[in-house]
Amino acid sequence: MIYEQIDRNKRKTYLIFFIFFLILAALGSFIGAYFFDNIYSGIVIAVIIAVVYILITYFQSTSIVMQMNGAKKLNSAKDAPDLWHIIEDLSMVADIPLPEIYIIDDPSPNAFATGRDPEHSAVAVTSGLYKMMNREELEGVLAHEISHVRNYDIRVSTISVALSSAIILICSIIGNAYRWWIPMNDNDRDNNNSGAIRVVLWLVGLIFAIIGPMIATLVQMAISRNREYLADVSGAELTRNPQGLINALEKLKQSTKPMKRVDDASAALYIDDPNKKKHFAGLFDTHPPLDKRIEALKKTFQ
């Protein structure tokens, strides 16, 4: 059952990334056809922008994300003994190096993992979560985060954030270009067909500039929702005590206080929505409902 769920989520993730690259290709095609009269030139430009974003985010993800979320690194076990030793034990069980450990001074209970691979990973918890959870529940939450590291979810999340940012940047460039770009130049006015094509392309590009960021955000959210289910199951398997995580999720469900400082780009990394926002039909939620996650855990292990 567990491995079937893992396989399903991996297939969904591959599909989502395929959609990401389709969006990039569509935007690149428009840029090439409209601005350079060459579709392939635009695709190359779009891919270059995406690759640059991915490389910057990939190699600097931990420092960037931790700084944006106001996290402070723990230097030794003396700073938070229970937290340090639980992560140390779980890392040994998961057979991964000890991640860097951070604390976020915030009363709202939450946690996340980031990095590019198990050798370059980090786990952060809020002071609120550290105080609220007993040892069994804290172990359940941290096993969830360690599973993100072990399953390379952190790499998927990092790349998805970079791709989403690249798409939003490209759409912004297209949108700003319309402030000075004239849809039809003098030569086009002498050729009605060419002019009509440019008008159509102009409209298509304008639509992409408006809905592109929304699509990118929705795709990123879909990745987050799939990965949360997978990390719940993997974390419970890691501790062999699903009740610890179930109890922790129950406590998170009771908490309605949003975090004081949240970077929107990394909000999807947290174990629970740090903004505590619920949207129509859950379409724009970065996380699956806690009730469904609890139900899935009970169905899998009980």
C-alpha positions in Angstrom: 0.0 0.0 0.0 2.7 2.5 1.0 4.9 1.9 -2.1 1.8 2.0 -4.4 1.1 5.5 -3.0 4.7 6.5 -3.5 4.6 5.3 -7.1 1.3 7.1 -7.8 2.7 10.4 -6.3 5.9 10.1 -8.3 3.9 9.6 -11.6 1.8 12.6 -10.8 4.9 14.7 -10.1 6.4 13.7 -13.5 3.2 14.8 -15.2 3.2 18.1 -13.3 6.8 18.9 -14.4 5.9 18.0 -17.9 3.1 20.6 -17.7 5.6 23.1 -16.3 7.9 22.6 -19.3 4.9 22.8 -21.7 4.1 26.3 -20.3 7.7 27.3 -20.7 7.7 26.1 -24.3 4.5 27.9 -25.1 5.8 31.1 -23.6 9.1 30.7 -25.4 7.3 30.0 -28.7 5.3 33.2 -28.4 8.4 35.3 -27.6 10.2 33.8 -30.6 7.4 34.2 -33.0 6.3 37.7 -32.0 9.6 39.4 -31.1 12.2 37.5 -33.2 10.2 35.8 -36.0 11.7 32.6 -34.9 9.9 30.2 -32.5 13.0 28.3 -31.6 14.9 31.4 -30.5 12.1 32.2 -28.0 12.1 28.6 -26.6 15.9 28.8 -26.2 15.6 32.1 -24.3 12.8 30.7 -22.0 14.9 27.6 -21.3 18.0 29.7 -20.5 16.0 31.8 -18.0 14.6 28.7 -16.4 18.0 27.1 -16.1 19.6 30.2 -14.6 16.8 30.4 -12.0 17.1 26.7 -11.2 20.9 26.8 -10.8 20.8 29.9 -8.5 18.0 28.4 -6.4 19.5 24.9 -6.5 22.9 25.8 -5.0 21.7 28.5 -2.6 18.3 27.1 -1.6 19.1 26.6 2.1 20.6 30.0 2.8 18.0 31.8 0.7 14.9 30.1 2.2 16.2 30.3 5.8 17.0 33.9 5.5 13.6 34.7 3.9 11.8 32.9 6.8 13.9 34.4 9.6 15.3 31.1 10.7 18.4 30.9 13.0 20.8 28.0 12.9 21.5 25.8 15.9 25.2 25.2 16.4 25.0 22.4 18.9 22.6 20.1 20.8 22.8 22.4 23.8 20.5 24.9 22.0 17.6 22.5 21.8 18.5 19.0 23.1 15.2 17.2 22.2 15.0 18.6 18.8 18.6 17.9 17.9 18.7 14.3 19.2 15.4 13.4 17.5 16.6 14.7 14.2 20.0 12.9 14.8 18.2 9.6 15.5 15.8 9.9 12.6 18.7 10.7 10.2 20.5 7.6 11.3 17.4 5.4 10.7 16.8 7.1 7.3 20.5 6.6 6.5 21.1 10.2 5.5 23.6 12.8 6.9 22.5 15.0 9.7 20.7 18.0 8.2 21.4 21.5 9.4 18.9 22.5 12.1 17.1 25.8 12.4 14.6 27.5 14.8 12.1 30.1 13.7 11.0 32.4 16.5 7.2 32.2 15.9 4.4 31.0 18.2 2.5 29.4 15.3 3.4 25.6 15.1 5.0 24.6 11.8 8.1 23.0 10.3 9.7 22.5 6.9 12.7 20.9 5.2 14.7 22.4 2.3 18.0 21.8 0.4 19.1 20.2 -2.9 19.8 16.7 -1.6 20.4 14.7 1.6 24.0 15.9 1.8 22.9 19.5 1.6 19.7 19.7 3.5 18.2 21.6 6.4 15.2 21.3 8.8 13.5 24.2 10.5 10.8 24.2 13.2 9.0 27.1 14.8 9.4 27.8 18.5 5.6 27.3 18.7 5.8 23.8 17.4 8.7 22.9 19.6 6.8 24.0 22.7 3.4 22.6 21.7 4.3 19.0 20.7 5.3 16.2 23.1 8.2 14.0 22.2 6.2 11.4 20.3 4.4 14.1 18.3 7.6 16.1 17.6 9.2 12.9 16.4 6.2 12.4 14.0 6.6 15.9 12.5 10.3 15.6 12.2 10.0 12.2 10.6 7.7 13.8 8.0 10.4 16.4 7.3 13.2 13.9 7.2 11.2 11.9 4.7 11.1 14.9 2.5 14.9 14.9 2.6 15.2 11.1 2.1 12.7 11.0 -0.8 14.4 14.0 -2.5 11.2 15.9 -2.2 13.3 18.9 -1.2 15.0 18.8 -4.7 11.6 18.6 -6.4 10.3 21.5 -4.3 13.4 23.6 -5.0 13.2 23.1 -8.8 9.4 23.7 -8.9 9.9 27.0 -7.0 12.6 28.0 -9.6 10.5 27.0 -12.6 7.5 28.8 -11.2 9.6 31.9 -10.6 11.0 31.7 -14.2 7.5 31.4 -15.7 6.3 34.4 -13.7 9.4 36.4 -14.8 8.9 35.6 -18.4 5.2 36.6 -18.2 6.2 39.8 -16.5 8.7 40.5 -19.4 5.9 39.9 -21.9 3.5 42.1 -20.0 6.0 45.0 -19.7 6.9 44.6 -23.4 3.4 45.7 -24.4 4.1 49.2 -22.9 6.4 50.0 -25.8 6.0 47.3 -28.4 3.7 48.2 -31.3 1.8 45.1 -32.5 2.0 46.1 -36.2 5.0 47.9 -37.7 5.0 49.8 -41.0 5.8 46.7 -43.1 3.0 44.9 -41.4 0.5 47.5 -42.5 1.4 46.8 -46.1 0.6 43.1 -45.5 -2.8 42.6 -44.0 -2.2 38.9 -43.4 1.1 39.5 -41.5 -0.6 42.2 -39.5 -3.5 40.0 -38.6 -1.1 37.3 -37.4 0.8 39.7 -35.2 -2.5 40.9 -33.7 -3.4 37.3 -32.9 0.0 36.7 -31.4 -0.2 39.9 -29.4 -3.5 38.7 -27.9 -2.2 35.3 -27.1 0.8 36.7 -25.5 -1.3 39.0 -23.4 -3.4 36.1 -22.2 -0.3 34.2 -21.3 1.0 37.2 -19.4 -2.2 37.2 -17.3 -2.8 33.5 -16.7 0.7 32.2 -16.8 1.7 33.1 -13.2 -1.6 31.6 -12.0 -1.0 28.3 -13.9 2.5 28.2 -12.5 1.3 28.7 -9.0 -1.4 26.1 -9.3 1.1 23.5 -10.7 3.5 24.3 -7.8 0.6 23.8 -5.3 -0.3 20.5 -6.9 3.3 19.3 -6.4 3.2 20.4 -2.7 -0.1 18.6 -2.1 1.1 15.3 -3.6 4.3 15.4 -1.7 2.7 16.1 1.7 0.7 12.8 1.4 3.8 10.9 0.5 5.9 12.4 3.3 3.1 11.6 5.9 3.2 7.9 4.9 7.0 7.7 4.7 7.4 9.5 8.0 5.0 7.2 9.8 6.9 4.2 8.3 10.2 5.7 9.5 9.1 5.9 13.1 6.9 2.8 13.0 4.5 4.9 15.1 1.8 6.6 12.8 -0.1 7.7 15.9 2.5 10.2 16.8 2.1 12.0 13.5 -1.7 11.7 13.6 -1.8 13.3 17.0 0.6 16.1 15.8 -1.7 16.8 12.7 -4.7 16.9 15.1 -2.9 19.6 17.1 -2.0 21.5 13.9 -5.6 21.4 12.9 -6.6 23.1 16.1 -4.1 25.9 15.6 -5.6 28.9 13.6 -2.8 31.4 14.2 -0.9 32.3 11.1 2.9 32.8 11.2 4.1 36.4 11.6 6.6 36.3 8.8 6.1 34.0 5.8 7.9 34.1 2.4 5.2 33.3 -0.1 7.6 31.5 -2.4 8.4 29.0 0.3 5.0 28.7 1.9 4.4 25.4 0.2 7.4 23.9 2.0 5.8 23.9 5.4 4.1 20.9 6.9 0.9 23.0 7.3 -0.2 26.2 5.5 1.7 28.9 7.4 -0.9 31.6 6.3 -3.9 29.5 7.5 -5.8 30.5 4.4 -8.5 28.4 2.9 -9.7 29.1 -0.6 -12.7 28.2 -2.7 -12.9 24.4 -3.1 -9.3 24.2 -1.9 -8.2 25.1 -5.5 -5.4 27.5 -4.3 -4.5 25.7 -1.1 -0.8 24.9 -0.9 -1.5 21.9 1.4 -4.1 19.1 1.4 -6.7 19.4 4.2 -5.4 18.1 7.5 -8.5 16.0 7.9 -7.8 14.1 4.7 -4.2 13.6 5.7 -5.2 12.1 9.0 -7.8 9.9 7.3 -5.2 8.7 4.8 -2.8 7.8 7.6 -5.4 5.9 9.5 -6.6 4.1 6.4 -3.0 3.1 5.5 -1.8 1.9 8.9 -4.9 0.9 10.8 
